[in-house]
Amino acid sequence: MKNCAVYTRVSTTMQAEKEYNSCEAQRDKILSYVKSQEDLKIYKEYSDPGFSGSNLDRPGLNELLRDIAAGSVQAVLTYKIDRLTRSSKDFYGLIDFFEKYGVSYVSVTEHFDTSSPSGRLLRNIMLTFAQFEREMTVERIKDKMTQRAEKGMWNGGGRPFGYKSVNKKLAMDKKEAEIVRQIFERFVISGSLMKTIGFIKDSRFKDTYSKCPSSVGGVSFLLRNPLYVGHMRWADKLYQGQHEPIIAKELFDEAQSLTKEKQKNRKLYKEFLLSGLVRCADCGCAMTNSFTNKKEKRYYYYKCYKTTTEGKDACKIKEVSAPRLEEFVINELTRISKDSQYIENLSFKIAHESPYPSRFELKEELVKKLSNSISLSLSAFKNDVGRKPQVEKCLILRKTIQKIKYSKESLEVIISLGDAGSSPLGSAAVRQSGKRAARTRGAEANPTPRACIASSSFQYGGGGEN
């Protein structure tokens, strides 16, 4: 009599719970076969419910192999070949191991065993089909997941911090989402990954939310994850996701530029929305960030750099209230974005006073193009700036505005023209001084198209905030 081992396996927990595919159903078939044989007796039963057949890392199988090596088993019985393994390479390795210890293998439903040549031939054929079925299953799963990604659907896996899973879809977790925003803002403001990690630990986010990343790798992955800006990455491709984004594209892009460049060209200040953009119209110097403390209140200014280095009388424009200047610029750009007649007149002046091109019909085409470009740039600004947090608002202003020239009599705001890159225009300015005048400069001196909008109605008065 031969001691035989009964081995059963199913690949997933779901299959393990199904009556037809369960290990118990396989066991019943094998026991019926053993009863029909006169030279077999059951030594032990081995089972691996919920384990894949693509590898040999299974507790039940490993126990079986140890008993074979100990000489306790002379035959191995399974329901089908693919219950033992779905890999040709692993199967041949197992058969070599069985033959080394004089153990025969029997598949009870496929009616063959390895003790005969015909059985070994049929074994190889069946195993080839089993591996083919496994590869086709993998291919179908990949295709299905690709289709889900193309539709912007989440393919599962570890839950990303900031979201929760609702009916197999991502939904924003408001408390975690706020932490994600703070992490991005802190990184953009500080320009340092280690300072951002220190901020997370000091804020005790890790203690409150156990899944909040606080390691270098975890925070770096969070800052590079396009999921937070509304995209879904799958197979090295980005798709528009169905989930709600947590942060704005401007904030995400700024974080990516910092991780790539590893340094900051211009520091971002939450308190100064126009930092680095304002210049003094009187002396041409930059107007730098400044503040004073009065009666337990802090006042913020843009101060002419010349007065800082050469004394307060070096320039007649000493400083300007930062909140007032910022509010005026935002309100004026928002107002102009709604004034189609003003934009059309501005485009007409720019096009017809530019030396490029000279033909009238081409000038008319340029008017339409410039009008469309200015409208698009200002409309994008209007739609975004009003409802964004302070850091994101600062990035939007930096994206929209190239430069601001400030004096007590007038204000020039030079805006970027989003899709006017192919325009032959260099730059243009429109001023309000009783009547509007225009000036142009050629594209050779200013290769990047821009429109300058100015107003003489911008004046300040009143105490220490001037």
Protein Blocks (a to p, Z undefined) as FASTA:
>chain_A
ZZdddddddfbfklmmpmklpmklmmmmmmmmmmmpckbccfbdcddehiafkbccdfkl
mmmmmmmmnopacbdcdfblklmpccfklmmmmmmmmmmnopacddfklopafkbfklmm
mmmmmmmmmmmmmmmmmmmmmmmmmmmmmnopaeehjddehiaceehiacddfklmmmmm
mmmmmmmmnopaklmmmmmmmnommmmmmmlcfbfklmmmmmmmmklnopaceehiacdd
fbdcfbdfklmmmmmmmmmnopafbdcdfklmkgokaccfklopacddddddeehiacdd
dddfklmmnojklpfblbdcfklmmmmmmmmmmmmmmmmklmmmmmmmmmmmpcbdfbfk
lmmmmmmmmmmmmmmmmmmmmmmmmmgcfklmmmmmmmmpmbdcddfkbccdddddfklm
mpcbfbdcdddehiacdddddfklmmbgcdddddfkbcceeijlZZ
